[in-house]
Each structure stands twice: as C-alpha cells, then as structure tokens.
C-alpha cells in the first residue's frame, strides 16, 4: 500500500453554517439560455420590483413573438465569432451557397449537454456544414454575446459605462441536467468573463423550474390563466378560455410590450395566498429541448421553497415535434433526399423549419381549417433535380393522405396531421407526469404550474388539463415563455429563497477500515505492518435524494492509516446509487482529490492525528476541504465532474 490511506475517526455530522459573504451588486442580469430561443432580463438591486426584459431584437419571424432570440450562432470560416440569433440566421441565409459551406452555423446545440454521457471540456459540437468545434468555445461565445449586449444596454440606460464587476449574473439550466453539464455551463461563463474561479459568487446557476416557481409565487389573478376554473376568468367563460382567453391575454401583454418592464409587486400573489404551510405544488417546465418537473412544498412564514421530489423529466421538448415533421418529410420525399438537402442547401432547410415553426404555433385542439407550410423554391427545384419528378408527384405517390399539395407551392396539412406530429411528445410528457403523480411524495398536489415556451401550445395545455385537471388546478402564467427569465432575476436578487434541495448524487470518500472476517470480501484484504485493512471502502457523506439545505456543511474526521505518513490523499467519489459500499462498484466516479502535506510539523503532534474533512453543498457547486487539526493546515477543492 504505497497509497497514503486514511481511516475514519468519527461518524459524519451535519453543521448548518451559512457563511456566505454577501457581495453588493448594482444589478442582477439573468440569462435564459434555451434550446430553441434565448433572452435576458435584469433588475437593479435598488428597485427590485422592476424587471426589465431585454430590448427588442432586430429581425423577428412572422407568427413568433420575439422577446427572445433564436439560439443560433455563426462563426466565420476562420472560426471567429460572427453573430448570434436572428442576425446569425439571416446573415447565414443570405450567403451564396458556395460561400456558406465554409461558415460554421450552429442551432439547438444546448441539447448536446443533456445527451452527452461523458461530457468533458473537449466535447465537440457539429456545425451545419459538418465541421466540429469545441462545445466550450461555442457556449462561451454565446454567453459573451449576452454579456456584451446586456452591459451595452445597461450603459446606454445609465449614460455611463457599466462594469462587469457591478453585475451579478444568473444562468438558468434544466433541473434534470447531470452535474457535469451544470459545471460545464459555469466553466463556459468563466471563459466568457462573467465571473472567475476566484469570485464564483458573482455567478449563480439557477434551475429552470425553481426560477419558474419563484415567479409563480408572485402571480396575481390577472396575470395567469386558470385552465381548471369553472368560473369565468376575467369575464370569459371556461369554454372560451383556452383559445380566446389566450388571445385577449396576449393582446393585453402586447399593448404593454413596448415598455418591456414588468412590475413584480412585492407581495405574495392571490393564488399563493391560498397555499398553506406544507402545501405541495408541481412546476412543469416545458421548453424546446427538455421538460422537467419539480415538486415543491411551502415552508411558512417566509414562504421558502423545499424541494420534495428530485427533479425528473427528459428530452420531451417541442423539438420532438420538429423531429416528427422531419420524419414526415422523409416519408414523403425519401430520407436520402432530406439528408442531402440539409447538407447541400442548409439555409433553405433553416427556412423550411422557420415556416414550420410559425404553423406549429397555430395548431390548436379545435382547429378545423388546414395549415399551409410554404416550401422554399430551392426545395422544389432541388427535389426535381434529385429525383427527376416534381414535389407534387411525390405527394400523390406517397399515400400520406392528410398532406396535400396546394397550387401556391405549399404543403397543406390537415389539423389532424399537425396534431399527430405533437402526439408522441405530448404523450411522453403526460406519461411522465402520471409516473410522478404516483409517487408517495406527490400525493395531494394543489396546483400544477405549466411554464416554458412549449406551454404556449394549446394542444399541450388541453392534454395536461384533461389528464390532471381533476387532481389539481392547472395554472399557466401569462407571457409564459418569459416566466423562467423573470423568476431567475428574482432568484438573483434573493438567492436564499430556495432553502432545501435534494442531493442528485451520493457523495463519499475512499477509506481503509479494519478488516472484519465474514463482513468484508476477502479480495479487499490488505495487510500492512501487521494490521489487517479492508481497502476501497466508500465512506458516505450524503446520499442521493437526501435533503440538503443550501450552504450546509457535512464534516467527518479521519486519521492516517499509518502514523508515519507524510502526505494524505483524500479521494472524493460520487454515485447515482443510494447504497454504495466500495469505490470499485460500477457507476462510482471520482470527482475530486484533496492532497494534504503533513511534513514540516514538529514531533509534538499526537500519534492519532485528526484530519477533518468538510463538504459544503452550494447552488450547483460543492466545495470540499481537509484540515489537519494539529497544525490547522488546510486544502480546498471544488468537486469536478469534467476533468476526472
């Protein structure tokens, strides 16, 4: 055993020490970095009741409200940042095809962080032209773009240059993301210069459903649509509510759009005042890429939130609908053609998806008239070259009877055909929600808040209402696509509002224990200087799904296995499993190392030296520390999921 082992002295105990130093920031800027669209909002700490949503963006799309901008990014052929959002899309679109194949265009790239099993700092993203770029660079470019936009807007408003040091940044991520993806986002933000490892408090990584939850608490009745109310909401009868309630609500919002400033009254909203101590509600955050669900419970008097059931969900965002549309096109025109078309005419493909997007938003349960999707000229043209016959011929031959060709050069889809594209995704959401509702922690939920961009879809609203309306009240905030953004700003103004989370992983350290015959497996036996040790023992600090208060510290004491050791190495491990006995079990990953140098200490050190190890659970960061009690020497490390 050359390795400098340790053995436990004491059982772990939890100390709640919140020694967070409050830094003073002039403004909080939150960035909702979405799969399909992104945006930012901010609030000055002096007037926290005003939340300002970013300036209008240049170049919106028909049928799509543009408080947010598409999450698209364009790099020059030399791999330098060129543009983001509508600007990137339109510029890319206007390039000559011979030129555009050298430019690197990325869209919907956030999903890569969710789907990559072994994410590292080296993970690549693939551009529309098939070239690869480091994901970290793309994310850093995107965040840097938002940083510069926000600072510029703040400087223009204040008439003087705004410094980055005066801003507290909040970036939202899905709650179901694994730890490496959350850490990746923080690393990208450091690279973008928003904060630094020396000053990590300047950046908060907020979980999307938590942010939504914080905002929903402030809702007044006129700011939401209650799908389950039998009484008229704002004077509409329930049968109109789903369709017209939304249009009238939207009109109301549109009139106030110009101001872009939302007043958040510093009160608890009416819905909220109906909730009592211990009441439970579920937040379903349905976005472009993922849907995640969090169950919260109220803790009075301050109305702090406690997470009851760890966040769950999956890749059931509205992208699933786009994917079904793509499958439909493959069925009609052939997969070989669609693949080729995407590579050879990437800009036209983007165009086609934009046309689909606006029709997708027009889908509704009671719609009777067909939806028309314009096919770009180059689609029609390229198809004729590729196959030697017309698009019209393909539609006639394809026996997909609910999609017709209209003489104006459009695909005409029946409402049933459109609804069929939504079905697989909506079914998955409903199925997943049913599973969550069956969990014992989720009995007697009072409200279901449906938030996120996909929550704007009347098809999803109706499905959720008909499946769960009898069990709880289904509430949709107005301007639902901005809910998370506004909640994230509120979170940045008062990060203490979320008090208790569930630990997503089990954490522990590798130790040596005295070998016990019959209890320990013989292959773990190690005899050192006449002492029989059991190696590779996983000594648990905290289990998966255990409640952890933010800022809570768990402490354990160890002693060197060999009194003469001059260096101690403590390895920290994590696992998704609850009961882990050995660090060699499958699924156990190393995520940190503490090296403590014991040299240079005088001989008066007691022979059973005590090494205290602490783990502090923060927002998405976990910090570990080891202290040699005799000399009070210490080392610190942040838990790292990307570099081990």
N, C-alpha and C positions, 0 to 999 in steps of 0.2 A: 504493500500500500504506500506508493510514493505520494499519493494524493493527500493533501492536508485536510483530514476529515474533522467533522465536529459531531458532538453528541448532545442531545437535549438535556437541559438542566431543569427546565420548568415547563408546565403546561402553558398554552398561549392565553393571554388575557387581552381584552379589548379596552383601549383607553380612548374615549372620545376627546380628542384635543383638536380644537379648531384654531390653528394659529395662522390663519390666512391673513396676510398683511393686505389691508385694503389700499389699493392704489387709486389715485384720483385721476379720472379721465374726463375730458370735457364732453366727449360724445361717444355713443355706442353705435357701431355700424354692424349690422347683421347681413350676412350673405347667404341666400338660399341657393345653393349650387345644385340645381336639379338635373335629372337625366335628360329631360327634353327642353326645359327652359330654366333660366336663372334670373336672379334680380337681387337688389339690395335695398335696405331701408335703414333709417338712422333716427336717433333721438338725442337731444342734448341733455346731459345729466341735470342741468338747471331746470329744464321743463319736460319732465319725463312723461307728461300726459300727451305730448305731441309726437306722433310717429310720422316721419316723412318718408314716403316711398319715392324711389329714385325718379329722376327726370324721364320724360317721355323719350323713347328711343326712336331713332330715325328708321324709316322703312319698316312698317309693320306689314302684316298679312291681312288680306280680307277675311272677315269672319273669325278673327282671333284677336282678343283684346291684348294690347301689348304693354302691360305694366312690367312684364318680364321679357327677356330677350332669349332667343333660342340658344341652347348650349352648344354652339358650334365655334370652331376655332380654325384659323387659316394660317399656315406658315409658308414663307417664301420657299422657292426651290433650295435656298441656302439654309433652310431650317431655322430662320429667324421669325419671331412673332410678327404677323402682319395685321390681323384684325380678329374681332370676336363678334358673335351674334349676327344680327341681320346684315351688318356691314360685311362680315366674312362671307356669308352665304351669297350675298348679291355680287360681291366682287368675284368670287369663285365662279359664279354663274355666268358672268359677262366675259370671262376669259375665253380666248379661242381654244377649241379642243386640243390643238397641237401643243398649246402652252399649258393648259390646265393640268395635263397629265404629269407635269413636273412639280406642281404645287401640292402641298400637303394639307388636306382638308379632313377635319375630324368632327363627327357628331355623335351624340348619345354615348359618349365614351365613359361616362361615370359608371355604367353598369359593369365595366371591366373590374372595378374594385370589388364588386359584390361576387362576381362569378369566378375570379381567380383564386384557386385553392391556396397556392403558395406564393402569395404576394410578397415581392421584395422591392428594394429601391431600384432594381434593374428591370422590373416588369415592363414589357413593351406595349404600345398601342399601334394599331394598324390604320393608316390613313386611307382615304377613299381610293387612292391610286395604288394601294398595296404596300407602300413603304412603311417601315417601322420607326417609331420614335419612343424614347423612354417616357413612360407614363408620368413619372415625377415631373419631367420638364413641362409636359402639356398642362398638368394641373397647376403647376407654379405659374405658368404664363397666364392661365385663366384667372387665377386669384390676383395676380399682379395687375391684370387689366381692371378688375373690380376695385382693387385698392386705389389705383390711379384715378379711375372715374369718380369714386367716392370722395377722395381728397380734393379733386378738382372742383366737384360740386360744392363741397364744404367751404373751400377757399373763395369761390365765387360768391357764395352766400354771405360769408363773413367779411369779404372785402380784403382779407389778408391771408397770407399763406398758412395753410393748416399743416401741422406737423404730424407725422405718423405716431409720435410718442403720446399725442393727446387723444388717441383713439383706442377704445377697447373693441377688438374685433370678435364677432361671433360667427362661426361657420356651422351650418346645420348638416347633419348626416343621418341616414336611416338608422333607427334603433337596432335593426336586425343585423347591421354590418358586424363582422367579426372584429376583434381588437386590432389586427394588423391594418385593416382598411381605415380605421379611425386614426391610428397613429400615422398612417400614410398621409392623410389629409393635413395633419399638424406639420409633418415634415415639409409638405408642399408649401404650406403657409410660411414656414420659416424661410424657405428658399425664395418666396415672393417678397420677403422683407416685412411681413406684417408683425412678427414678433420674433423672439430668438430663444434658443435653449436657456440663455441666461435670464430671460424675462418671460417665462412661459405664461404668466398670469394675464398677459396682455391679450391672449387669445383663448376663447372658450370654444370647445367643440360641444355643440348642443345637439340633443337627439330630436329629430323632427317631431315625433308625436308628443314629446314633452313640451316643446315650444308651442305646439298647437293647443295643448291642454292649458297652458298658462294664458293664452289669448282667450280661449273659450270661457275661462272664468270671468272675464270682464264683459262678456256679451250682454247687451240689453236686448229686450224682446224685438225691437225693430231692426236689430242687426242680424237676424237669423231667420231661417225658415224651418218651422217645426213640422216635419212630414206627418207626424202622428196626430197632430191636433185635429180634433173633430170640430172645434170652434173655428170660425173664420179668423185667419191670421191677418192683421191689418185690414180687416174687412173683406178678405177674399174667402170664398167658401172652399173647403178642403179639396173638392173635385178640381177646382181651378189651380189649386196651389202649385202642383208640380210644374205645370207649364207656365201659367201667367204670373204666378207669384214670383217666379224667377225673372220673367221679363220686366215686371214692374220694379222688382228689387234692383234689377240691373240698370233700369232707367235711372232710378234714384242714385245709384252709385255713379253712373255715367255723368250725371249732372255735377256730381261732386268730384269727378275725376280730375278736373283741371287743377284743383287745389293740391292733390296728392298728399295732403296732410290728414292723418286720421287722428281724431281725438279719442284717447282712451280714458274714459272717466275713471278717476281713481276710486272706484267703488267696486263692490262685488256685483256682478250682473244679476238680473232678476232670476234667471234660470238657476244660477248658482245659489241664490238665497234659499232656494227650495231644498238644497242639499244639506243634510245634517252630518254631524260627526260620524265617521265610519262609513258613509255612503260610498258606493263604488260607481265608476263610470268607465266607459271604454272609448279610447280615441282610435279611430281607424284612419290612418293617413295613406291615402291612395294617390300615388304620383304617376310619373311617366314610366319609371323603371320598376319600383318596388311598392309593395303595400305593406305597411307594418302596423301592428296593433299593440297598444299598451293599455293595461288596466290600472287605473289609479284609484286611490282612496283618499278621502279628505281627512286631514287632521286639523281640528279646530284648536285654539281660537284663531290662529293666523291663517288657517286655510292652506297649510302646507300640503304638498302632494306626497303620497307614498306610493311607490310602485308595488303593486300586489302580485303581478304575474309577469314573469320576464317577457320582454318584447319578442313577438313572434311575427311571422309573415313570410313573404317570399317574393320572387320576381313576377308578381301578377299586375304590374302597372299597365298603363294604357298602351305601352309599346307592344303588348301582346296582340292588341287589335291591329296595329300596323303589320305585325308579323302574319296575322291571318289574311290580311289584304294581299300581302306579298304571295302567300301560298295560293290564293285565289288567282292572282295574275299568272303564276307558274302553271296552274291547272289549265288556264285558257290559252296562254301563249307558249307554254313549254319552259321548263326550268332552264334549259340550255340557253334560250334566248334571253331570259331575265338576267341570268348571271353575266352574260356577255354585255347586255345593255348597261348594267350597273358599272361595268369596268370601262366600256367604250364611251358612254355618254353620262358620266357621273352627275353632271349638273342637271341634265334633263330628268334623271332619276329623282334628284332632290326636289325638282319642280313638281313631279308627279305626286310625291309624298306630301308636299305642301297643299296641293289641290285636294288630296285625300283628307288631310287634317281638318280643313275647314268643313268638309262634308261630314266627317266623323262627329264634329261638334253639333251638327244639325240632326243627328239621329235621336229619335225620341220614341217612347213606347207607343204613342197613339198616332204616329205619323202615317199618312196614307199615300202621299204622293212620292214618286221616285226621287232618288238622289242622283244628280249628274256629276260625274267626275271627268274633267277635261283631260284628254290625253295630249301630252306635248307633241308638237308636229314631228320632232325628231324621233319620237317613239313610233309613230305611224310609218314614217319614212324608213327608219332603220329596220322595222319589222318586215316591210316589203322586200328590202334588200336581202335580209337574212333568210326569209322563208320562201320568197318568190310569190307570195299571195298576200291579200290585204288583211288588215286587222278585223274588218267586218266578216270576212270569210272565216277567220279563226273563231270568232264569237259564234257564228252559226254552227260551225263544226264541233265546238267544244261541249255541246249539250250541258252547259251550265245555264239552265233556262231562266234563272232570275236576274241574269245580267244581259242587257241588250245593248245594241249599238244604236246611237241616235245620229241622225244625219248631220248634226252640227259637230261631229267629231268628239262625241263624249261617250263614256261608259254610262249606261243608265241602270242604276241598281234599284231593285225594289226595296222598300223598307225592311222586308223580311230578310233579304240578302245582307243588308247592312247589320241588322240585329244579330244575324248568325255569326258575323265577324267578332261581335262583342262577347258572344256566349261563352266560349272556352275560358276567357279571362274572368268574366263575372262569376261563372260557376266556381272557379278556383277560389275567388275571394269569399264567396258565400260558404263554400265548404270549409275553408279555413276558419272563418268566423264561427261556424257551428261547432267546430272542434274546440275553439277557445271557450265558447259558451258552456260546453260540457264540463269544463274544469271546475273543481270544487271552489277554487279561489274566486271564481267569476259568477257565483250564484248571486242573485238579486242585484243585477246591474240596473241602475236607474236610467242612465242616459247613454246613448251612443252618439258621439260626435263624428260626423263624416267630414273629413277635411282633405286638402291636397287638390291638385289640378284635376285629377280624374273624377273627383267628387262632383264636378260640374256636370257630369253626364247624367241626364235624366234616366237613362237605362239602368245605370248603377244605383241611382237613388231609389228607383222603384223596386229593384231586386232586394236591396237591403231592407227597405220598408216592409215589403211583403214577407220577407223571411223572419224579421226580428221585431217588427212593429208591435207585436202582441206582448213581447217580453220587456221592452224598454222604449223610451222615447227617442226617436231618431232626429237629431238636430244637425242642420247644416248652416254654418256661418255664411253670411253674405260675403261676396268677394272672396270666395272660399280658397281660391288659388293663392291669396296673399296671407292666409291665416298663419302659416308657419313663419313667414318672414316677420310678421308683426309680433308673434309670440317670442321669436328669437331675440328681438330688440328688448322686449320686456325682461327676458331672461338675463340679458347682458346688464340691464340696469339693476337687477336684483337676483344674482345667481343663487342666493340662499333659499329661494322658494322651493326648489326640489330638495327634499330632505333625505329621502331614503330610496335607494335603488337596489335592484337585485344584482348580485355579482354574476356576470355571464360565465365565469370560469372558476375552477378550483385552483387555488394557489398554494404552493408549499415550497420547502427546500429539501435538498438531498442530505441525509444524515446517516450516521452509523448508530445502531442500537446494540446493546448487549445481546448476544445470540441466545435465544431460548429454544431448547430442544422441543420438537413437536409443534412449535408455533411458527418458527421461521423455516422457509425452504432450505434444504441442505446446500443447494448450489450458491446461496448467498453468504455462506460461512466464510469468514476471513480471520485467520489467527495472527495476531500481531503482538510481539513481546509477551506471549503467554496469555493474552486476553482474546476471548472469542467474540468477534463482532459480526453483526448482520449488516451487509452493505446495501447501498441503493435504496434505503428507506425513504419514502415520501412523507415528510413531516408537514401536516396540513396547517395552513394559516387560516384559510377561509374557503368554504365550499361553494360550488356553483349554486346559484339560486338563493344563497343566504342573503338576508337583508343587510345592507351596509349603509351607514349614514355617510354622507359626503364629508370628507375630511377626517374620517375615523382612522385611528391607528391601531394595528394589531401588533403586539410585542411578544417575542419569545426569547428565552435565554439559552445559550449553548455554551459548551466548554470544549476546548481542543481535545480530540481523542487521545493525543499523545502530549504529555505536559511539555516536552522539549520543542514542540513545533514553533517555527519562526514566522510562518505565514499561514493565514487561514483563508481558504477559498470557500465562499458560500454560493452554491448554485441555486437559482430560483427556477421553479418549473410551473407550468400551468397545464390544465387538462379540462376538457369539457365534461368529463365524468365526475360523478359525485364522490364515489368511494375509491380512492386510489391508494394502493399500499406501497408500490415500488415505482421508482422513476423510470424503470425499464419497460413499464407496461405500454401498450400501444396507445397512441393519442396523447402521450405526455410529451410536452415540448419545453425545451429550455428557453427561458425568456429574460435571463439576467444573471450577472455574476458580480459578487462583492468580493474584493481582494483586500484583506486587512493584514498589514505588515506588523508583526509583533516584535521586530528587532529593536535594539536600542533602548530596551526598558531595563530598569535595574533589577537586581536579584530579589528585591523585597516583594515582588509580585506573588500573591498567594498561589499555591500549586493548583487549586481548582479555579482556573481563570474564568471569569464570566464574560461572554460575548453576547451583548444584547442585539437582537435583530428586529427591526421595525418595518412594517409595510403600511404605507398610508394610501388610502383609496380616494382618489380625487375625481374630477369630472370624467375624463376618459383616460387620464394618466394615473399611473400607480407608481409611487416612489418607494424605494427600499433603502435601508440604511443599516449599517452594522457599527456597533460601538464597543470598544474594548473598555470595560468598566474601570479596570485598574488604572489605565493611563488616559482615559477619555479620548483616545484617538478614534476617529470615525471615518467611514467612507460612505458615499451615497451613489445610487444608480437609479436611472429611470428604467422601468420594465420595457423591454424592447422586443417587439414581435417581428420586426422586419429583417434584423441582421443576424439572427442565430440560425 
